Amino acid sequence: MSLALATLIHEWRRYLAAVIALAFSGLLILAQVGMFTGIVKGATATIDRSRADLMIMPPKMESLINSGSSALPRRIQPLLYMHPEVAEVASFDGDGARWTNRPEPGKKAVTTFVQVNMVDTRAGAVTLPTDYSETVRLALMEPYAIAIDRTALKRLGVKLGDAAALNGRTVRVRAILDGYPDINQASVVISRDTMRMLGMGEKSDKTGPLMVRLKDPSRTEIVRDQLNANAKGAYRAWTRPELAKANEGALMQEQIIGIFLGFSVFLGFLIGVGITSQTLRGAILANIKEFASLRALGVSMGSLRLVVVELSFWVGVVGLAATALFTFGVYLLAQSGGMPMGFPIPWVVGVAILLLTISLASGLMALGILKHSQPADLLR
């Protein structure tokens, strides 16, 4: 065991403030990244958890986030069946609607606009999310039945079994979902048949983005490339992981989110450097006689500097472990509240590099303290 690591273990209390500062600096960034990514995951959960292998969208559409209309010409759907490996194609239709609850006496009336998402209720349908229970599927088969994520119940002023109105037509809450929150706008899920009865969804010669299930999912990327080659600019095929990554990237490029994350990185850097450097300086100064003793034994100043730099590195490693622990705690807290979170690997790696940089920079800033480690001071 190296001298730096032994020092950190033996005198961990002196370095605890630096570890906590690094942990909260990392948490400040990762918690926001996780929240923003979770917003995307919640809004696109119905697609992400479907049985589709491919998504078909307009050729110039780069994601589902703030990219305008995703409608396609209706003629494209039958054309996709011409590929021999396509097993099922279905449109994923959605619409907006005016929501009005039917409150009990003394309760608050809620009138707002909601996003209406559609699923096919046939067992194994390509648009039916894989985590829908049989109970939810059967409940949605009832005409005018709706399902709502539990995080939106209070927001919409309803509970299981309550009646409400969508565009003036009576609907009834027949199922409660988990893991489908929508922070920007509350959403409800209905069957394709109910959507038609409500007069929503497909209009004229346009249809929603198309979900495609293949006979052999292992050939997804090959079929994607073949469909795109045959599209002649009419559409673009995406794999679901590819589309999910594009959605996350589009959200992170939003100006306001970029400002939030940029400020968090800057603030985390300032907090980390300020507290960590002062903690390391104080800890080294407290052990200055030990460093002076090492110099008296013939250890060079360069070797002592390496000890300090290594010590700062180990502080950074422990800070990373604490960041992971705190972030996992926030993740569990969010999950218990029905809010999904996501941590893209590039952001996790970036935060790890940032924290190690902060720690090493703080160690370098503390090297000046070693000038006080004069062997002659031991005689005083």
Secondary structure, DSSP 8 states (H G I E B T S, - for coil): --HHHHHHHHTHHHHHHHHHHHHHHHHHHHHHHHHHHHHHHHHTHHHHTSS-SEEEE-TT---SSS-----EETTHHHHHTTSTTEEEEEE--EEEEEEEE---TTS---EEEEEEEEE--STT-TTS-TT--HHHHHHHTSTTEEEEEGGGHHHHT--TT-EEEETTEEEEEEEEESS---SSS-EEEEEHHHHHHTT-S-BTTEE--EEEEES-GGGHHHHHHHHHHHHTTS-EEEEHHHHHHHHHHHHHTSHHHHHHHHHHHHHHHHHHHHHHHHHHHHHHHHTHHHHHHHHHTT--HHHHHHHHHHHHHHHHHHHHHHHHHHHHHHHHHHHHTT------HHHHHHHHHHHHHHHHHHHHHTGGGGGG--GGGGG-
